Amino acid sequence: MTAELRVNFGIALANKGSLQQAMKYFRRAIELRPDYPEAYNNLSVVLFRNKLLDEAEDCLRRAIELRSDYPEAYNNLGAVLKDMNQLDEAENCLRRAIELKPNYPEGYINLGEILKDTNRLDEAEVCFRRAIELNPDCPEAYNSLGVVQVGVKRLEEALNLFNRAIELRFDYPEAYNNLGAVLKDMNQLDEAENCLRRAIEFRSDYPEAYNNLGLVFKKTNCLDEAEKYFRRAIALNPDYPQAYVNLGMVLKETYRLDEAAEYFHQVIERYPDFLEADFALGILYLLQGKYDKWWAKYELRCKVFEYCQPEIRRWQGEELAGRKILLFYEQGFGDTIQFVRYASKVAELAFETIVWVPKPLGRLLDASQNSFTIYTGEIIRPEEYDFACPLPSLPFVFNTSQETIPRVIPYVQSSIDIASKWREILDRLDGVTNIGLGSSGPETLIIKMTKAVQFLLISSVNSLTPEKYTGSAYRQVIGQKT
């Protein structure tokens, strides 16, 4: 049997999944014809699928040595080098493959993957769209383009792309997993669960799908199920730091704090740059009242959640006499109200203190103090300030302990006019007063809020029952029941 015939047999066997047999045919073809570049290239594909990356690289370099204008070999070498984390050389190989073969969809897809992984999303999008232009029936291109759209927060377009990938390939676990992850983030949890179970059906050893399924159940407060799926993800991939952190957060929610800490410490030790684990460990310190450790960990939130800061020198406790400082909100209304209690402490030190808050909080906070200025605009002029500091960082700057938390109560109060207006309204009501509490948080948080309000208002509230509404249903019920 000739070398050429052996290569053809090898390709047929590889397509059927008989990789070991295919490998034998390719090796025998090379023995018969040592200068046969196609044999080296095809052998590299089988070696790559068996994770024998070094040998695959050697084969591809030999193929290119024998045939310098071999686009498929450059493309495959780029894929191998990418898996070996040699990204610069991998990119060069893929660009060379496209240079040799401009209408090469696989080359554009592989180049796009490297650009995506190095966060050059605009360039990656161009590559994936070019691949689709060259091959409109390529499910991998739609799936990868969908991942890029997720990265730039265009979730609806991502949904369409993942669905298109599945239309083209019904048994595509990666597309089902990506679709499920987006649906999870959009709180379409039933649909997300279905997609993720389909991903696992087609690929039972898929740790990312199990991890995402765990996140779906965590969102619905089914913590036992969530824990089961996170543990399954870790069993399938022991080097999966995000799954360890997610499992630790479930253990935290079920008050198994020591066990949660063990998982966070494992990640910190093995992956020192994985800041989510450090931040999660800080949450445990908060629950344990270890504020000195918590505030330092809490500073990691800026990197973990990529919060932005005005281009003004960050205040870290420097002298403020004669200086103007901007304190700015960073998160939601609740956190802003919680941490604004520290603004008066800053105002005692600074010549002028401006507190930038969301516009809906402006009236409330403006009526609550007179030692600093509330600003609710959209434009900040950095040149007007000497320092800036996010409100949630003030406890860290002041080295807060449980004993030194500012306790001037109330530190937030409505204006006299507003309070008088509502006193008149409430005085005119007869019988039971229905009080509505709005929260965008999880159901467990709403239940905790309800219990807290019942305790605070027990003398004047006959009953208070949590009800769950979302979207338009929430807006419709407000006017009817309160």
C-alpha positions in Angstrom: 0.0 0.0 0.0 1.4 3.4 -1.0 2.0 6.3 1.4 -0.8 8.3 -0.3 -3.2 5.4 0.2 -2.2 5.0 3.8 -2.9 8.7 4.4 -6.4 8.4 2.9 -7.1 5.4 5.1 -5.9 7.3 8.1 -8.1 10.2 7.4 -11.2 7.9 7.1 -10.3 6.2 10.4 -9.8 9.6 12.2 -13.2 10.8 10.9 -14.8 7.7 12.5 -13.0 8.4 15.8 -10.5 5.5 15.5 -7.6 7.8 16.4 -5.0 5.1 17.4 -5.5 3.2 14.2 -5.3 6.4 12.1 -2.1 7.3 13.9 -0.5 4.0 12.8 -1.5 4.6 9.1 0.0 8.1 9.2 3.2 6.9 10.8 3.6 4.1 8.3 3.1 6.7 5.4 5.9 8.8 6.8 8.2 5.7 7.0 7.4 5.0 3.4 7.8 8.6 2.3 9.7 10.8 4.8 9.3 13.9 2.6 5.5 13.7 2.6 4.1 17.0 4.2 0.5 15.9 4.2 1.3 12.8 6.2 3.0 15.0 8.9 0.0 17.4 8.9 -2.6 14.7 9.3 -0.6 12.9 12.0 -0.4 16.2 13.9 -4.2 16.5 13.9 -4.6 13.1 15.6 -1.8 13.9 18.0 -3.5 17.2 18.8 -6.8 15.5 19.5 -4.9 13.1 21.9 -3.3 16.2 23.7 0.2 15.2 22.5 1.0 18.8 21.8 4.8 18.6 21.6 4.8 15.8 19.1 2.1 17.6 17.1 4.2 20.7 17.0 7.2 18.8 15.7 5.1 17.2 12.9 3.8 20.6 11.8 7.1 22.2 11.8 8.4 19.4 9.7 5.4 19.7 7.3 6.2 23.5 6.9 9.9 22.7 6.4 8.9 20.4 3.5 6.3 22.8 2.1 6.6 26.4 3.1 3.4 27.5 1.4 1.1 25.0 3.3 -1.8 27.1 4.8 -3.4 24.1 6.6 -0.1 23.3 8.4 0.3 26.9 9.5 -3.4 26.9 10.7 -2.9 23.7 12.7 0.4 24.9 14.1 -1.4 28.0 15.3 -4.0 25.9 17.0 -1.4 23.8 18.7 0.7 26.8 19.9 -2.5 28.4 21.2 -3.1 25.4 23.4 0.5 25.6 24.5 -0.1 29.3 25.5 2.4 30.5 23.0 0.0 33.1 21.7 2.3 35.5 19.8 3.7 32.8 17.6 0.3 31.2 17.3 -1.1 34.5 16.0 1.8 34.8 13.5 1.1 31.3 12.1 -2.6 32.0 11.7 -1.9 35.2 9.9 0.5 33.4 7.6 -2.2 30.8 6.9 -4.7 33.5 5.9 -2.0 35.2 3.8 -1.4 32.0 1.9 -5.1 31.2 1.6 -7.3 34.4 1.9 -10.6 32.5 1.7 -9.9 30.2 4.6 -12.7 30.3 7.2 -10.9 27.9 9.6 -7.9 30.3 9.7 -10.1 33.2 10.5 -11.9 31.3 13.3 -8.7 30.2 14.9 -7.2 33.7 14.6 -10.4 35.1 16.1 -10.1 32.8 19.0 -6.7 34.2 19.9 -7.9 37.8 19.5 -10.9 37.0 21.7 -8.7 35.4 24.4 -6.4 38.4 24.4 -9.4 40.7 24.8 -9.1 42.3 21.3 -12.8 41.8 20.8 -13.3 44.2 17.9 -10.6 42.4 15.8 -12.0 39.0 16.8 -15.5 40.1 15.7 -14.1 41.0 12.2 -12.5 37.6 11.9 -15.6 35.6 12.9 -17.8 37.7 10.6 -15.4 37.0 7.8 -15.5 33.3 8.5 -19.3 33.4 8.3 -19.1 35.4 5.1 -16.9 32.6 3.6 -18.9 29.8 5.1 -22.4 30.8 6.2 -23.1 27.2 7.5 -20.2 27.1 10.0 -21.7 26.7 13.5 -18.3 27.3 15.2 -18.1 30.8 13.7 -21.6 31.7 15.0 -20.8 30.3 18.4 -17.5 32.2 18.7 -19.1 35.4 17.4 -21.8 35.0 20.1 -19.1 34.8 22.8 -17.7 38.1 21.5 -21.1 39.7 21.7 -21.4 38.5 25.3 -18.1 40.2 26.0 -19.4 43.5 24.8 -22.7 43.1 26.5 -24.8 42.6 23.4 -26.8 39.7 24.9 -29.7 39.7 22.5 -27.5 39.4 19.5 -25.5 36.7 21.3 -28.7 34.7 21.9 -29.5 34.8 18.2 -26.0 33.7 17.3 -26.0 30.8 19.7 -29.4 29.7 18.5 -28.1 29.8 14.9 -25.1 27.7 15.8 -27.5 25.1 17.3 -29.7 25.2 14.2 -26.7 24.3 12.1 -25.5 21.6 14.6 -28.1 20.2 16.9 -25.6 18.3 19.1 -23.3 21.3 19.8 -22.7 21.3 23.6 -20.6 24.4 23.7 -23.3 26.5 22.0 -25.9 25.1 24.4 -23.7 26.0 27.3 -23.1 29.5 26.1 -26.8 30.0 25.4 -27.6 28.7 28.9 -25.1 31.1 30.5 -26.6 34.1 28.7 -30.1 33.1 29.6 -29.0 32.7 33.2 -27.6 36.2 33.2 -30.9 37.5 31.8 -32.7 35.7 34.6 -34.5 33.3 32.1 -33.7 30.5 34.5 -36.0 27.7 33.2 -34.7 28.1 29.7 -31.2 28.4 31.0 -31.5 25.1 32.9 -32.9 23.3 29.8 -30.0 24.5 27.6 -27.4 23.5 30.2 -29.0 20.0 30.6 -28.8 19.7 26.8 -25.1 20.6 26.9 -24.5 17.9 29.5 -26.6 15.4 27.5 -24.3 15.8 24.5 -21.1 16.0 26.6 -21.4 14.4 30.0 -17.9 15.4 31.0 -18.4 19.2 30.6 -17.3 21.0 33.7 -18.3 24.5 32.5 -21.9 23.3 31.9 -22.1 21.8 35.4 -20.7 25.0 36.8 -23.3 27.2 35.0 -26.1 24.8 36.0 -24.9 25.2 39.6 -25.2 29.0 39.2 -28.8 28.7 37.9 -29.8 26.7 41.0 -27.9 29.2 43.2 -29.9 32.0 41.7 -33.1 30.1 42.6 -31.8 29.5 46.1 -31.8 25.7 45.5 -28.4 25.5 47.3 -28.3 21.7 47.7 -28.6 21.3 43.9 -26.1 24.1 43.3 -23.6 22.5 45.6 -24.0 19.1 43.8 -23.3 20.6 40.4 -20.3 22.7 41.6 -18.8 19.6 43.1 -19.3 17.7 39.9 -17.6 20.5 37.9 -14.6 20.2 40.2 -14.5 16.4 40.0 -14.3 16.7 36.2 -11.7 19.5 36.3 -9.8 19.9 39.5 -8.0 22.9 38.0 -11.2 25.0 37.8 -10.8 28.0 40.2 -14.2 29.5 39.4 -16.0 26.4 40.4 -14.1 26.3 43.7 -15.2 29.9 44.4 -18.8 29.2 43.5 -18.9 26.1 45.8 -17.4 28.2 48.6 -20.1 30.8 48.1 -22.8 28.2 48.5 -21.1 26.9 51.6 -21.0 30.4 52.9 -24.8 30.8 52.2 -25.4 27.6 54.3 -23.2 28.9 57.1 -20.4 26.3 56.6 -17.9 29.1 56.9 -14.8 27.0 57.8 -15.4 24.7 54.8 -15.9 27.6 52.5 -12.7 29.2 53.7 -10.8 26.0 52.9 -11.9 26.2 49.2 -11.1 29.9 49.0 -7.6 29.3 50.5 -7.0 26.5 48.0 -7.7 28.8 45.1 -5.6 31.7 46.5 -2.7 29.3 47.0 -2.8 27.7 43.6 -4.0 30.8 41.6 -2.7 33.9 43.3 -4.0 36.1 40.5 -7.6 34.8 40.8 -8.8 37.8 42.9 -12.4 36.5 43.2 -11.3 34.0 45.8 -9.5 36.7 47.8 -12.6 38.8 47.7 -14.9 35.9 48.7 -12.6 35.2 51.6 -13.1 38.8 52.7 -16.9 38.2 52.8 -16.3 35.4 55.3 -14.2 37.9 57.4 -17.2 40.3 57.3 -19.6 37.6 58.5 -17.2 36.7 61.3 -16.8 40.4 62.4 -13.1 40.5 61.4 -13.4 44.0 60.0 -9.7 44.8 59.9 -9.2 41.9 57.4 -12.5 42.5 55.5 -11.9 46.1 54.5 -8.5 45.3 52.9 -10.1 42.4 50.9 -13.1 44.6 50.0 -10.7 46.9 48.1 -10.3 44.1 45.6 -13.8 44.7 44.3 -12.5 47.5 42.0 -10.5 44.9 40.1 -12.9 42.0 40.4 -15.9 43.9 39.2 -14.0 46.4 37.1 -15.4 49.5 38.8 -14.3 52.8 37.2 -12.9 55.8 39.0 -12.6 59.4 37.9 -9.1 60.4 36.7 -8.4 62.1 40.0 -5.7 61.2 42.5 -7.1 58.5 44.8 -7.3 59.5 48.5 -5.7 57.1 50.9 -5.7 59.1 54.0 -3.5 62.0 53.1 -3.8 65.5 54.7 -7.0 67.2 53.4 -6.6 70.7 55.0 -7.2 73.3 52.3 -8.0 70.5 49.8 -11.2 69.6 47.8 -12.2 66.0 47.6 -14.8 64.1 45.6 -16.5 61.1 47.2 -18.4 59.1 44.6 -20.9 56.3 44.5 -19.9 53.1 43.0 -22.7 50.6 43.3 -26.4 50.6 44.1 -28.7 52.8 46.2 -28.3 50.6 49.3 -24.5 50.7 49.4 -24.5 54.4 48.7 -26.9 55.1 51.7 -24.9 52.7 53.9 -21.5 54.3 53.2 -22.5 57.9 53.0 -22.4 58.0 56.8 -18.6 58.4 56.5 -18.9 61.6 54.4 -19.2 63.8 57.5 -15.9 62.4 58.8 -14.2 63.4 55.6 -15.9 66.8 55.7 -14.3 67.4 59.1 -10.9 67.0 57.5 -11.3 68.7 54.1 -11.7 72.3 53.0 -14.6 71.2 50.6 -16.3 67.8 50.2 -18.5 67.0 47.3 -20.5 63.7 47.4 -21.5 62.4 44.0 -24.6 60.2 44.2 -27.3 58.8 41.9 -29.9 61.4 41.0 -32.8 59.6 42.7 -31.0 59.8 46.1 -30.2 63.5 45.7 -33.2 64.9 47.6 -33.0 62.4 50.5 -29.2 62.9 51.1 -29.3 66.6 50.6 -31.9 66.9 53.4 -29.8 64.7 55.7 -26.8 66.9 56.3 -25.2 70.3 55.9 -21.4 69.6 56.2 -20.9 68.5 52.5 -22.4 69.2 49.1 -24.5 66.6 47.3 -23.9 66.4 43.5 -26.2 64.4 41.2 -24.9 65.5 37.7 -23.3 63.4 35.0 -20.1 65.3 34.3 -17.1 65.4 36.7 -14.2 67.9 36.0 -11.1 66.2 37.4 -9.1 69.5 37.4 -11.5 70.8 40.1 -10.5 68.2 42.7 -7.3 67.4 44.7 -8.5 63.9 45.7 -11.3 61.4 45.0 -12.4 58.3 46.9 -15.3 55.8 46.3 -17.7 55.8 49.2 -17.3 52.1 49.9 -13.5 52.6 50.4 -13.9 55.0 53.3 -14.2 52.4 56.0 -10.8 51.0 54.9 -9.2 54.5 54.8 -10.5 55.1 58.3 -9.4 51.7 59.5 -12.8 51.0 60.8 -13.5 48.5 63.6 -16.8 47.4 65.0 -16.3 50.0 67.8 -15.5 52.9 65.4 -18.4 52.6 62.9 -20.0 56.0 62.7 -23.1 55.8 64.9 -24.8 59.2 64.5 -28.4 58.0 64.0 -30.3 59.0 62.0 -27.7 60.0 59.5 -30.3 59.9 56.7 -33.6 61.6 57.1 -36.3 63.1 54.9 -36.9 66.8 54.7 -39.5 68.3 57.1 -41.8 69.2 54.1 -41.8 65.6 52.8 -42.3 64.1 56.2 -45.2 66.5 57.0 -46.8 65.7 53.6 -46.8 61.9 54.3 -47.9 62.3 57.9 -51.0 64.1 56.6 -51.6 61.3 54.1 -51.2 58.5 56.6 -53.4 60.3 59.2 -56.3 60.4 56.7 -56.2 56.6 56.1 -58.6 54.4 58.0 -58.1 50.7 58.9 -55.1 48.6 57.8 -52.3 50.3 55.9 -50.6 48.2 53.2 -46.9 48.9 52.9 -45.0 47.9 49.7 -41.3 47.1 49.8 -39.5 47.1 46.4 -36.3 45.1 46.0 -34.5 43.8 42.9 -32.6 41.3 45.1 -33.1 37.6 45.5 -36.2 36.2 47.2 -34.2 35.3 50.3 -33.2 38.9 50.7 -36.8 40.1 50.4 -37.9 37.7 53.1 -35.2 39.0 55.4 -36.2 42.6 54.7 -39.8 41.7 55.5 -38.9 40.2 58.8 -36.8 43.3 59.7 -39.6 45.7 58.8 -42.1 43.7 60.7 -39.9 43.9 63.8 -39.4 47.7 63.4 -43.0 48.5 62.7 -44.7 45.8 64.8 -46.7 48.3 66.8 -48.4 49.8 63.7 -48.5 47.0 61.1 -51.0 44.2 61.3 -49.4 41.9 58.7 -46.8 42.1 56.1 -46.4 39.3 53.5 -43.6 39.1 50.9 -44.9 38.7 47.3 -42.7 38.1 44.3 -43.3 40.1 41.1 -40.9 40.8 38.2 -40.9 43.2 35.3 -44.3 44.5 34.2 -46.1 42.4 36.7 -44.3 44.3 39.5 -45.2 47.6 38.0 -48.9 46.7 37.6 -49.3 45.4 41.1 -47.8 48.5 42.9 -50.8 50.7 42.2 -53.4 48.1 43.1 -52.2 46.8 46.4 -50.4 49.6 48.2 
